[in-house]
Structures are given as structure tokens and as C-alpha cells.
Amino acid sequence: MEGTLLIVGGGLTESADEVFSALIERAGGPQSRFAFIVTASGSGPDETYRSYRDDFVRLGVPEDHCVLIPLYAEHVRDERGYNAFTGDADGLCELLEGVKGVWFTGGDQYFTAGCFLRKDGSDTRLLAKLREIYANGGVIGGSSAGAAIMSEVMIGDGNNRGVLSRDVVYGYDTYDELCEIDDPCEPLIVTKGLGFFPHGIVDQHFNKRPRLLRIIEACLCNKQNTRMGYAVSEDTALVYHAGTIEVLGSASVYLIDCRNAEKTGNGCYRGLKFGAIQKGDRYELASDTAVFAQESAAQEREFYRDYVTDGIINSPVFDAMIDRYLLRGQKESMYRCEKRDLPYIKGAVLYEAYGETYLVVLKYFKGDKTRGYMGRHASFADVEVEIDTVKIRL
């Protein structure tokens, strides 16, 4: 009996009770046992644990049904002066006896990977026990770094500026050196995650941080040929069970489909397809179908044919742009691709890196299968995307 994953994009604020209540319910209710893995959080493991434990107790879980897994970064000790250091340490698996729900906290996924995976990439005994819990119907959840570790191919770090200006780094061998450099152009790091979610690469903080180019690049450059990206917004949970993805929380989960994509230059991509779902929607993986909670409003809107400044995911104008100009825009108001005979709109954003200025232009195409609606955010499916990047002088 397959379990459930609750993959949270970080920044749980208004939706914390909703997400934790769902985890508790799907794990069998408040009388179940719950484990908290604070490995990624660095210093102060006891304080981090108590904060989450108190949330669960407030939602009805007895305090003695909550357990801290004492596995931390090498430089950390808990209040007892203890650290198990590795998931192969004696006594850790016994702490998971009877546990039905597990929560990975945020922080730095580097620490989690180092503690749960052996040097050769194989599972430690603790990770094997977690897989057993999940396979038997348990719930594995995590936020921020606790979300990143869910996929087999893991994004360890990076941002859009780093994608445009630096080479991809594979593995964590040079990570400590990179962390010593205060550089806003963080290179994309692609490495191995824990692999609970087998259907693509997970990214997080997606509606707040500039990460679209990094997830596209990660999908195209990884050696396992994993070509789907699942990007989760803050205060939002991707809920996966039995081949279906649903959403909890206040924002969106983005579907970044690179299965037919190619990279044609630095920051230039063809054949991308984007989608987005919010609470009330679902995505069926077997049929590759988004099922929306409602239909789009029929009213069409006219607009001036021009670039939409900052028209990229994580921009405040993105949802309105998709709704007004793409989903409901009059086709005669749009640009027209003569080669593909499709209407499209343009978004544009600037990035600076090492004295260079990059203009990134995104073309969003409206095809026969493009559909969606505007709820709290824009939900959409089958939006084809092309991205071109050029250096400019200012």
C-alpha cells in the first residue's frame, strides 16, 4: 500500500495548520506516532523540534507520540551533547518503530543528503526504514530543503543568474568551498536526493525566488534523463498519492515539462511546456492531465501588443499576465508565430551577473489545447514556451 508525500515549498505561514492536519489525518490520526527529522536545519535542533512538536500537539497529537531523530550536521550537537552523525548509527531505526508520519524540516539539503546517503550513494539503514514506512502507507512530508530531498535528482543550490553565468556543478564535492564565497550568482548544483518522489525534479520557494531557469537547466542536464520538474510555491503543498497530485495551501504547484525540450544556447530553450495547479485542482500522472476546479471566464480582453515586463514565474504580474493576456486575450491582440501558426505573448526580465546584463525573453504560446482559469492564482495547462536570452549593453 503506497503512502503519501506532502512536499511543501517552504514559508508555511497561513497554511501550516491545513498542511499538518492533512499529514496527521493521512497518517492515521492524532493517535499515530510522528518523527521529526531536523537534519537540514543546522544549529538548534532541539528548538526546531519543539516548535514542530508543539504544532502537532496543538492539533491533537499526544506529546509522547512525537519523536526527534537525533541526526544532525557534523558540527551540531543537541542539548544532550549527542549526534548520531549517520543514518547507519545504532538505535536510530528503533526510534521509528510504530511511526506513521515523518516530517523533514527546512534548512540546507546538503546536510540531509550527507546523513541519509552513504558515500557510494546507497541508502543508510535509516533511509531504508523510511522507505518501508512509506511503502506500508505512511506519510513522508517536508518543507523547503525537506522538499528538495524528495526527488532522486536533487537541486542542491543555484539561481537564474548562476545558470546564465556559471557552469553546472555535479555533486557536493566542492560545496563547502562554494559556501565560503559570497556570490549572488549561485551555480546550479545537481546531485542525488532521497528519491521518495519518482516522477521528476522537485524545486521549492518557486513563487518567491528566481528559479525557473535553474529547474529547466536541471531537467535538461541531469545524467538520469529526468525531464519533468515539479516546482512548489511557498505556503503550498504538493500532495502525491497513487499517481495523483493535489494541492494544499495558498499558492501554486508548477509543472515544468522538458520532455520534448532542447537547449539551443545559453539561457535559450525550445519545446518547453508549462502548467500550474492550485487548491481544488489535480494532476493525473498516468494520463498527463490537469483537472481544474472550474472553467475559464469566457470574456476576452484586448491589450496592447508589447512585452510584459518581468513576465516570468515568481513575478507579481505573472498570474494576471497568464489570465488576461494568454487565456482570455483576443488572438488578434497577440503576437503571431508564422512558422507555427500560433498566437503568443511575450514576457521579459533582466539579470545582471559579473558585469554582464542578460535580457531573457519568454514566449508563451496559446495552442488548441491551452486552457485554464483564474482563481486565487492562474491555473493553466498546455502552455508551450520558448525562451531566448541575449547579452545587452546598458
N, C-alpha and C positions, 0 to 999 in steps of 0.2 A: 504493500500500500504506500504509494508515493506521498511524501509530505508536502508542506507548503513553504514557500520562500516569501519573506517580506523584505524588500530591498528598498531602502529609504535614501533619498538623495541628499540627506543632511538637513540641518537647520530646522529640526522639529519644534515648532512653536505652537500654533493654534491647533495642530492636528495630532499632537502627541497622544492624548487620551484615545482618540479614534484608532490610531495605529496599534498602541499597546493593548487596547481592549480586543482588537482583532487577533493579535498574536495569542493572547490568553485564551480566547474562545476557541481558536483553531487548534490549540494545544490541549484541549480537553477541559478548559475551565479553570477557575481560581484554585482548585484543589490539586492541580498538577504541580510538578516541580519545574523550576526555571533556573537556567545557568546564565551567568553574565561573564562575557569574555572582554576584558578591558585592555587587552594586549596593545592595541593600536594607540591608546590614549597617553602613553608615556607616564610621566610622573603623577603621583597622587592616585594610585589605583583604588585605594580604599574609599576615598571621597567620591570617585567616579562611580564605583559600585553602589555605595549607599544612596547616591542620587537616583539611580535607576531602580534600585530595590524599593525605595520609598514610593516611587511612582506606581510600581506593581502592587505594593501593599495597599496604597490608597484605592486601587481598583479591585481589591478583594483578595489578593494572594497573601496567605499567611507568611510572616517574615521568615519562619524556619523552612519555607518551601523555596527560598531563594538562596543560591549558592554562588560564590565568587570562585572563578577558576584562576588560581594564582600563577599565571603565566605572563611574564612581562618582558619588556626590552631589557637588554643586558645590564643597563645602568640603573635599573629601577629595583627597589625593594619595597615590600608592603610594610604595614605597621608592625608586623611580627619579625621584620628583617628577612623575609623569605622571598624567593623567586624560583620557580621550577625550571626556568630557562628554556626548556624544550618540551614539546608535546610527547616525547618518549619517556618523560620522567615517571617514576613510580608513584602511584596513588592518584594520578590525575583522572584516569578513566573511571575509577571508583566514584569520584565526585559526580559523575554523570549518570549514575545508576538511578533509574526512575525519572530522569529528566525528559520532559516532552517539548519544552520550548527553550531556545537558545538565542541570546542577543549579543551581537558583536558591536562594540561602541566605535565611535569615530576616532580620528587622530591621524596616524600615518600607517598605511597598509604595509609598508616595508617591515615594520616590527611583527605584524601578524604573519606575513609570509615566512619570515625567518624563524618563527617559533613553531609553526604548524607543518612546515615542509622541511624534509631533510635536505642536505646539501645536494643530493642527486635528484631532487625534485619529487621524491616519493613521499607518501603520507606517513606522518608520525602516528603513533598508536592513538593519540587523542583525536586526530582528524579522522582516522578510520572509525572511531566510536561515534563521532558526529555524523558521519555518513550513515551509520547504522540507525541512529535516531531518526534521521530524515527518511530513510528508506522504509521505516516502520510507522510512518505517518506523523512524525514530529514536525515542528516548525523551526526553521532557521531564519533569523532576521538580523539586520544590521543597518547602520546608518553611516553615510559618508565613506570613510575608509572601510567600514563594515559592509558597505555596498560594493565597493570596488573589488573586494576579495571574492565575491560570489562567482565571477566568471573564470573560466580556465585560462583564457588570455586576459591578462590584467594590465590596466593602465596604472603605472606606478607614479607618474608625475607628468607635468607638461602643460603648456597652454598654446593658444593660437600663434602668439608671437614666436615661441620656440619652434613650432612646426615650420614657420616660414624662414627662420634664420639659422637653425641648427640641425645637425644630423640626429636621426633616431638613435636612441641608446637601447640596447637589448640586455636585459638583466640588471641586477643591482650591484655588480662588481665595483662600479665607480661611484655609487650613490653617496657614500659618506663624503667624498671629495666634492661632489656637486653641491651638497648641502652647505658646505663651508663658503660657497660663493653666493653673494647677494646679487642675483641676476634676475631681473624681471622677465627675461626671455628663457623660460624653463624648457629644456628639451623634453620631447616626448620619450618616456621610458615605457617600454613594452616588456613585460615579464610574465611569470607564471602566478596565477591565482589559485584559490582553493577549489574552484570548479563545481560548485553546487548547481549553478545555472548553466546548462549545456548549450544554450541556443544563441549565444552571441557575447559581445563585449559589453560590460556594464560601465557606465560613467555616471557621475553624480554632480550635484550643485549646478545642474545644467542651465537653469533659467537665470542664474546669477553670475556665472563666470564664463569667460570667453573660451569655450572648449569644443566648438563644432568642428573646427579643422583637425583638432587632435583626435577625435573619435573616428573621423573619416580616415585619417592617416593610419591610425592603429588598425582599422579594419583592412586596409589595403597592404600593410607592410608586415603583418604578423606571419610567422612561418607555418602556422597551423591552418591558414586559409580560412579563418573565421571572418565572415564578411558582413555580419549583421551587428549593429550597435543598438543598445537599449539605454537611453540617456534619461536619467531621473532627476526631476526638479527638486528643489528644497521643499521641505514640509510636505513631501509627497512620497507615497509608497507604491512601487511596482509589486503586485501580489501575483505570484505564479503558483498554479496548481493544475496538474493533469492536462498540460498543453494549453491552458488559457491564462492570459494576463489580464488582470483588472487593476484598478487604481483606487487608492485611498488618499485623502489629504486634499490640499488646496490648489495644486497646480497640475502639471502635465508630465506624462512619460512620452518621450520622443523615440520614434522608430527610424533608425538611420540605415537604410538598405543599400549596401555597397556590393551586392551580389553580381550586378552587371556593370559595375563602375570601373573606371580606369583613371590613372593619374597621367596627365598629359604634360605636366610641368610643375614647377614649384608653386604650390597652392592652387593648382588647376586640376579640375576633376570633371569627368563626363559620366553619364549614366547613373547618377545618384537618384534615389527615390526616398522621399521623406513622408512620415506620418506622425500624428500626435493623438493621444487619447487622454481623457481626464475622467474623473469620478463619474460613474454611470455608464461609461463605455467599456468595451473589452476587445481584446485581440486574440483571435484563434490562430495558433501557430500552424496547425496541420493544413488549414485552408488558406493561410496567409491573408486573413480577412479581419478588418476592423468593423466592429458592430457598434454603431453610435446610439446614444441615448435619445437623440432627436434629429430631425432633418434641418437642413439649412433654410433660412428665410429666403423666400422667392424673390424679394425685391433686389433689383440690380442697381449698381451705383456707377456713376460716371466719375472719372477722375482725370487729372492732367497726366499725360504720358511723361513720366520722369522717374529718375532714380528715387527710391525711398531711402533716405539717409539712415544708416545704422540698421538696415533691414536684414538682421541676422538673429538667429535664436540666441537668447539672453538679452536682447534689446527690449526696452519698454514698448516700442512701437510694433514689435513682431506680430503679436496676435491680431491686432487691429488691421495690419497690412494684409495678412492672410485672409481675414474675413472680408474686409471691404473691397480690396483690390483684386484678389485672386478668386476666392469662392463666389463673390457676388459682383465682381467687376464686369462691366459691359465689355464684351470681347473687342468691340471697335475702339475702346479706350486703351487697350493693351498694346504692347509691342507685338510684332508678328514675326515668327521664325519662318521664313520662306522655305528653307530646306526641309523642315519638319512639319510645316503647315500647322503650327500650334501657336496660340497666344501665350504671352508670358509677361511677368512684371520683373522689375529689377530692384534689388537691394544693394547697398554699398556701405562698406566700412573701411576705416583706415587703421593700420597698425604701424608703430614705429619700433625698429629693432636695430641696434648698433649703428645708428646714424642714417639708416635707410627707412624710407616710407613706402609701405605696401598698400596699394588700393585693391581691395577684394570685392569683386562684383559677383553677385549671386543672381541667377536667373531661375525664377520659379515658373514652371510650365503648367498650364491647365489643359489636361487631356480629357478624353471621353469618360475616363473612369475616375477623374478627380472629384472628390466630394468632401463634405464636412459641414460643420456648423459652429456658431459662436455661442458658447455657454459662458462660464466664468472665464474660460480661455478658448482659444480656437482649437477644435478637434478637426483633423483632416486626414485624408488618405490618398495615395497615388498621386502625389505631387512630385513630378520629375524636376531635378535640379542640376544645373551646370554652374561651376564656379571657375572664374578666371581671376588671376592675381598678377598685377604688374607693379614694378617699381616706378615711383614718380618723384619728381623734384618739386619741392615747395619753396 
